[in-house]
Structure formats: structure tokens, C-alpha cells
């Protein structure tokens, strides 16, 4: 395994929960991430061939201006010091 390009952890995750529903035409995944602390860097989540249905921070649905979404990543730049995220 190569470790090139890897750096220390930017976030401390206390728990991660994934819920999946498998259908013939699609799979729906719901996640819940509890985070304790972070650095000043943005939270970047990787994924391909995905459709974002919604995203919430501390139970509040984020507007499109509060995150960036492209073909392979979801980026949240403004995070509170402690947060519980779900989508």
C-alpha cells in the first residue's frame, strides 16, 4: 500500500452510521457522522455516480450556497467547532 499524498487526520470522527436501501434501479444510502473536533480545513467527502438528495448539519438542511458539489466530491467549508452531520 502506498502512502504518498496522505497526511495526518484533519477530523476526529467519534461515530459513523450508514443505512442502505437496495432497490432494482438504485441504492439509497443515509449516513450520520458525529465529529468531535477539526482543523480549519474544509470537510471533503468523495463519491462517484451519486445523486445528493439532501444534506443536514445539526438537524438543519443546508442551502446550496453552504456546500460545493461536483462530479466526485462534496465540500463543506464552514463547519461549527462541534457538529453531528446527517444526510
N, C-alpha and C positions, 0 to 999 in steps of 0.2 A: 504494500500500500504506500503510495506517495503522499508526502505531507507538504508538498510545495504549495504555496499560496494560502496555507492555513495559518490562522493566528489564534490568540487566546480568546476565550469565550467573551462575547460582548454583553450577554444577558445571562442572568441566573434564573432558570426555569424551575419552579417548585413542583408543578404538575402539568401533564399534558393528557387530555382525554380526546379520543377520536370515536365518532359514531358513524357507521356506514350503513347505507341502504342500497342494496344492489337490485337494479331493475334491468330489463332486457335492453333498453335503449340508453341507459345512463346509470351512473352511480352517484349518489348524493352523500357527501361527507360533511359532518358537522364537527368542529373542533372547539376545544376550550383550553386555553393556555393561561396558567397562573404564573405570573412573573414577580419576583421579589425586587430585583434591582437591575440597573443597566448603566452603560456608559452613555455618553452624549450622542452616540451613533444611531442612525435610523434602524428600525426593525425591518428586515428584508426577508420575505418568505418566498421560496422558489416553488414553481409548479408549471407544468406544461399541459396544454389541451384542457384547460379548466375554465369554467364559467363562474364568476363570482356572483352569488345571489345577494348576499348582504354581509356586512362586517360591523361588529359592535365592540366598543371598549367600555368596560364597566357598565354594561347594560344599555348603553346609548348607541343608536345606529349612527355610523359616521356618514357624512355627506361626501360626495365625490371630490370635493376640494381638500379633504382631510387625509387623502391617501393617493398614491400613484399606482396605476395598474398598467402593465404592459403584457406582452405575449408570454413572458417567463417569470415575472416577479410581481409581488405586491409589496409596496414600500409605505411604511408609516413613519413620518419624520418627527412628529410632535407627540411624544408619549409622556404621561404623568410619571412621577417617580415610582409609583406602585400601581399595578393595574391587573385586572383579570379580564382577558380578552376572549370573545367567542364569536363564531361565525356560523 
